[in-house]
Amino acid sequence: NQMYSDGLQQLAGVDDDYDAWDVLFHYFNIEHGKGDVGYQPGEKISIKINMNNGYSGPYTSEYDDVDANPYVVKALLRQLRDVVGVAEEDITVYDASRKLMNWFYNRAYYEEYPADPLVPEFSDVHFVDMFGGAEGREQVVASDERVYFAAGSCAYRTLPTVVTEADYMINMPITKRHVYDRVTLAGKNWFGTWMEDVYSVHDYHTMGFSQMGNPAPQVDLVAHGSSSRVISSR
């Protein structure tokens, strides 16, 4: 929690968490033609996390691969609810192409895990994944909006309503090395934002390494209109 507070204040250049969020929301809204206003009650915020390794096995699977840290997510949720004043029902944590495994969900959702009894900390926050096949997890719903790609064999991918209906989006990447031997930072975290599989987009991803001047799918994702909702990539 302290690390998140420190980073937030340093980003905004102020010494108070509420003031830091206010700076970010005002700056974002001015830049996107929404006026010199901060966060307004009822506005929806979607948080894209990286659960890249939650693609197979049951929700009870546990593994040593690196995915989203539930305690970092908890720190953000506490900031949004307790500092900004966002209602829990207006917050969504999601990965549209993966499962939010039990090991992550339980630690993010409950005050303490394991514990007896288990006490929910974020009972009204939406946790959304590809299948919605476990307690507390909702399944993504397709919208009519698509991301079209400039190259590769995959023409487009469909965005879910957690993206298209959000007023703000927060990109929470994991800054780890990718299997294709590149660091993709916040860009590739958007791969889990669409409804369909991610594998057929990888050939486009590798084209950017081998052909000078060729774009990458991250370019198309960032250029898409939905990126105008991204208030932070941290």
Secondary structure, 3 states (H helix, E strand, C coil): CHHHHHHHHHHHCCCCHHHHHHHHHHHHHHHCCCCCCCCCCCCCEEEECCCCCCCCCCCCCCCCCCCCCHHHHHHHHHHHHHHHCCCHHHEEEEECCCCCCHHHHHHHHECCCCCCCCCECCCCCEEEECCCCCCCEEECCEEEEEEECCCCCCCEEEEEHHHHCCCEEEECCCCCECCCCCECCCCHHHHHHCCCCCHHHHHHHHHHHHCCCCCCHHHHHHHCHHHHHEEEEC
